[in-house]
């Protein structure tokens, strides 16, 4: 099982990510697009990296807005896997 990160490590890693915020035991990012098709296209771009990492974000689509939430559920909070996936998602 992945090791939970200490609060100080979470804050340090979060400060290095643009557009992500802490929300309880998750980190989340909200992306806005021109419309629903663009929002769904973005979600589709997440499939390959998530499958390759074996780490899948929680997603919410609301018309032109996609909320991406990351947490390592089996560890009960934030781990390195979440920040690695956030970095990958930020590069898309």
FIKOLZA-1660 file (N, C-alpha, C; in steps of 0.1 Angstrom, whole numbers, plus 5000, padded with zeros to 4 digits):
% residues 92
   i   px   py   pz ch aa at
   1 5008 4988 5000  A  X  N
   1 5000 5000 5000  A  X CA
   1 5009 5012 5000  A  X  C
   2 5004 5023 4993  A  X  N
   2 5011 5035 4992  A  X CA
   2 5012 5042 5006  A  X  C
   3 5023 5049 5009  A  X  N
   3 5025 5056 5021  A  X CA
   3 5018 5070 5021  A  X  C
   4 5010 5073 5032  A  X  N
   4 5004 5087 5033  A  X CA
   4 5015 5097 5034  A  X  C
   5 5013 5109 5028  A  X  N
   5 5022 5120 5030  A  X CA
   5 5018 5128 5042  A  X  C
   6 5029 5133 5049  A  X  N
   6 5027 5142 5060  A  X CA
   6 5021 5156 5055  A  X  C
   7 5014 5163 5064  A  X  N
   7 5008 5175 5060  A  X CA
   7 5018 5185 5054  A  X  C
   8 5030 5186 5060  A  X  N
   8 5040 5195 5055  A  X CA
   8 5044 5191 5040  A  X  C
   9 5045 5178 5038  A  X  N
   9 5049 5174 5024  A  X CA
   9 5037 5176 5015  A  X  C
  10 5025 5175 5019  A  X  N
  10 5013 5178 5010  A  X CA
  10 5014 5193 5007  A  X  C
  11 5016 5201 5016  A  X  N
  11 5016 5216 5014  A  X CA
  11 5028 5219 5004  A  X  C
  12 5039 5213 5006  A  X  N
  12 5051 5215 4998  A  X CA
  12 5048 5211 4983  A  X  C
  13 5043 5200 4981  A  X  N
  13 5040 5195 4968  A  X CA
  13 5028 5203 4961  A  X  C
  14 5018 5207 4969  A  X  N
  14 5007 5215 4964  A  X CA
  14 5012 5228 4959  A  X  C
  15 5022 5234 4966  A  X  N
  15 5027 5247 4962  A  X CA
  15 5034 5247 4949  A  X  C
  16 5038 5235 4944  A  X  N
  16 5045 5233 4932  A  X CA
  16 5035 5230 4920  A  X  C
  17 5022 5229 4923  A  X  N
  17 5012 5226 4913  A  X CA
  17 5003 5238 4911  A  X  C
  18 5002 5243 4899  A  X  N
  18 4993 5254 4896  A  X CA
  18 4979 5248 4894  A  X  C
  19 4969 5255 4900  A  X  N
  19 4955 5251 4897  A  X CA
  19 4949 5240 4905  A  X  C
  20 4957 5236 4915  A  X  N
  20 4952 5225 4924  A  X CA
  20 4950 5230 4938  A  X  C
  21 4941 5225 4946  A  X  N
  21 4939 5229 4960  A  X CA
  21 4935 5217 4968  A  X  C
  22 4938 5218 4981  A  X  N
  22 4935 5208 4991  A  X CA
  22 4920 5209 4994  A  X  C
  23 4914 5197 4995  A  X  N
  23 4900 5196 4998  A  X CA
  23 4898 5184 5007  A  X  C
  24 4900 5185 5020  A  X  N
  24 4900 5174 5029  A  X CA
  24 4912 5165 5027  A  X  C
  25 4909 5152 5023  A  X  N
  25 4919 5142 5021  A  X CA
  25 4921 5140 5006  A  X  C
  26 4917 5151 4998  A  X  N
  26 4919 5150 4983  A  X CA
  26 4926 5163 4979  A  X  C
  27 4931 5163 4966  A  X  N
  27 4935 5175 4959  A  X CA
  27 4925 5176 4947  A  X  C
  28 4922 5188 4944  A  X  N
  28 4912 5189 4933  A  X CA
  28 4916 5201 4924  A  X  C
  29 4912 5200 4911  A  X  N
  29 4914 5210 4901  A  X CA
  29 4901 5211 4893  A  X  C
  30 4897 5224 4891  A  X  N
  30 4885 5226 4883  A  X CA
  30 4890 5232 4870  A  X  C
  31 4886 5226 4859  A  X  N
  31 4889 5231 4845  A  X CA
  31 4877 5236 4838  A  X  C
  32 4877 5247 4831  A  X  N
  32 4866 5252 4824  A  X CA
  32 4869 5252 4809  A  X  C
  33 4859 5248 4801  A  X  N
  33 4861 5247 4786  A  X CA
  33 4850 5255 4779  A  X  C
  34 4851 5255 4766  A  X  N
  34 4842 5263 4758  A  X CA
  34 4828 5257 4758  A  X  C
  35 4827 5244 4760  A  X  N
  35 4814 5237 4760  A  X CA
  35 4815 5223 4765  A  X  C
  36 4804 5216 4764  A  X  N
  36 4804 5202 4768  A  X CA
  36 4813 5193 4760  A  X  C
  37 4813 5194 4747  A  X  N
  37 4822 5185 4739  A  X CA
  37 4837 5186 4743  A  X  C
  38 4841 5199 4746  A  X  N
  38 4855 5201 4750  A  X CA
  38 4858 5195 4764  A  X  C
  39 4848 5196 4772  A  X  N
  39 4850 5191 4786  A  X CA
  39 4851 5175 4785  A  X  C
  40 4842 5169 4777  A  X  N
  40 4843 5154 4776  A  X CA
  40 4856 5150 4769  A  X  C
  41 4861 5158 4759  A  X  N
  41 4873 5155 4752  A  X CA
  41 4885 5155 4762  A  X  C
  42 4885 5165 4772  A  X  N
  42 4895 5165 4782  A  X CA
  42 4894 5153 4791  A  X  C
  43 4883 5149 4795  A  X  N
  43 4881 5137 4803  A  X CA
  43 4887 5125 4795  A  X  C
  44 4884 5124 4783  A  X  N
  44 4889 5112 4775  A  X CA
  44 4904 5112 4774  A  X  C
  45 4910 5124 4775  A  X  N
  45 4925 5124 4775  A  X CA
  45 4931 5119 4788  A  X  C
  46 4923 5118 4798  A  X  N
  46 4928 5112 4811  A  X CA
  46 4928 5097 4811  A  X  C
  47 4922 5091 4802  A  X  N
  47 4921 5076 4803  A  X CA
  47 4934 5069 4802  A  X  C
  48 4942 5072 4792  A  X  N
  48 4955 5065 4790  A  X CA
  48 4965 5067 4802  A  X  C
  49 4967 5080 4806  A  X  N
  49 4976 5082 4817  A  X CA
  49 4971 5075 4830  A  X  C
  50 4958 5076 4833  A  X  N
  50 4953 5070 4845  A  X CA
  50 4954 5054 4844  A  X  C
  51 4951 5048 4833  A  X  N
  51 4953 5034 4831  A  X CA
  51 4968 5030 4833  A  X  C
  52 4977 5038 4827  A  X  N
  52 4991 5035 4827  A  X CA
  52 4996 5035 4842  A  X  C
  53 4991 5045 4849  A  X  N
  53 4995 5046 4863  A  X CA
  53 4988 5037 4873  A  X  C
  54 4977 5032 4868  A  X  N
  54 4969 5024 4877  A  X CA
  54 4963 5032 4888  A  X  C
  55 4960 5045 4885  A  X  N
  55 4955 5054 4895  A  X CA
  55 4945 5063 4888  A  X  C
  56 4933 5063 4893  A  X  N
  56 4922 5069 4886  A  X CA
  56 4915 5080 4894  A  X  C
  57 4914 5092 4887  A  X  N
  57 4908 5103 4894  A  X CA
  57 4893 5102 4895  A  X  C
  58 4887 5109 4905  A  X  N
  58 4873 5110 4906  A  X CA
  58 4869 5122 4897  A  X  C
  59 4859 5121 4889  A  X  N
  59 4856 5132 4879  A  X CA
  59 4841 5136 4880  A  X  C
  60 4839 5149 4879  A  X  N
  60 4825 5154 4878  A  X CA
  60 4825 5164 4866  A  X  C
  61 4815 5161 4857  A  X  N
  61 4814 5170 4845  A  X CA
  61 4801 5178 4847  A  X  C
  62 4802 5191 4846  A  X  N
  62 4790 5199 4846  A  X CA
  62 4791 5209 4835  A  X  C
  63 4784 5205 4824  A  X  N
  63 4784 5212 4811  A  X CA
  63 4798 5215 4806  A  X  C
  64 4804 5227 4809  A  X  N
  64 4817 5230 4804  A  X CA
  64 4828 5230 4815  A  X  C
  65 4825 5224 4826  A  X  N
  65 4834 5224 4837  A  X CA
  65 4837 5209 4842  A  X  C
  66 4849 5206 4844  A  X  N
  66 4853 5193 4849  A  X CA
  66 4861 5195 4862  A  X  C
  67 4856 5188 4872  A  X  N
  67 4863 5188 4885  A  X CA
  67 4870 5175 4886  A  X  C
  68 4883 5175 4888  A  X  N
  68 4892 5164 4890  A  X CA
  68 4896 5163 4904  A  X  C
  69 4893 5152 4911  A  X  N
  69 4897 5150 4925  A  X CA
  69 4906 5137 4926  A  X  C
  70 4917 5139 4933  A  X  N
  70 4926 5128 4935  A  X CA
  70 4928 5124 4950  A  X  C
  71 4928 5112 4953  A  X  N
  71 4931 5107 4966  A  X CA
  71 4934 5092 4965  A  X  C
  72 4943 5087 4973  A  X  N
  72 4946 5072 4972  A  X CA
  72 4937 5066 4982  A  X  C
  73 4926 5061 4977  A  X  N
  73 4915 5056 4985  A  X CA
  73 4919 5044 4995  A  X  C
  74 4927 5035 4989  A  X  N
  74 4931 5023 4998  A  X CA
  74 4941 5028 5009  A  X  C
  75 4947 5039 5007  A  X  N
  75 4956 5044 5018  A  X CA
  75 4949 5054 5027  A  X  C
  76 4937 5059 5023  A  X  N
  76 4929 5068 5032  A  X CA
  76 4934 5082 5031  A  X  C
  77 4940 5086 5020  A  X  N
  77 4944 5100 5019  A  X CA
  77 4954 5102 5008  A  X  C
  78 4962 5112 5009  A  X  N
  78 4971 5117 4998  A  X CA
  78 4985 5110 4999  A  X  C
  79 4989 5105 4987  A  X  N
  79 5002 5098 4986  A  X CA
  79 5009 5104 4974  A  X  C
  80 5021 5099 4972  A  X  N
  80 5029 5104 4960  A  X CA
  80 5021 5101 4947  A  X  C
  81 5014 5090 4947  A  X  N
  81 5006 5087 4934  A  X CA
  81 4997 5098 4930  A  X  C
  82 4991 5105 4940  A  X  N
  82 4982 5116 4937  A  X CA
  82 4989 5128 4931  A  X  C
  83 5000 5131 4936  A  X  N
  83 5008 5142 4931  A  X CA
  83 5014 5139 4917  A  X  C
  84 5018 5127 4915  A  X  N
  84 5023 5123 4902  A  X CA
  84 5012 5124 4892  A  X  C
  85 5000 5119 4895  A  X  N
  85 4989 5120 4886  A  X CA
  85 4985 5135 4883  A  X  C
  86 4985 5143 4894  A  X  N
  86 4981 5157 4892  A  X CA
  86 4991 5164 4883  A  X  C
  87 5004 5161 4884  A  X  N
  87 5014 5166 4875  A  X CA
  87 5011 5162 4861  A  X  C
  88 5008 5150 4859  A  X  N
  88 5005 5145 4845  A  X CA
  88 4992 5152 4840  A  X  C
  89 4982 5153 4848  A  X  N
  89 4970 5159 4843  A  X CA
  89 4972 5174 4840  A  X  C
  90 4980 5181 4848  A  X  N
  90 4983 5195 4846  A  X CA
  90 4991 5197 4833  A  X  C
  91 4998 5187 4828  A  X  N
  91 5005 5188 4815  A  X CA
  91 4996 5186 4803  A  X  C
  92 4984 5182 4805  A  X  N
  92 4975 5179 4793  A  X CA
  92 4969 5192 4788  A  X  C
% end
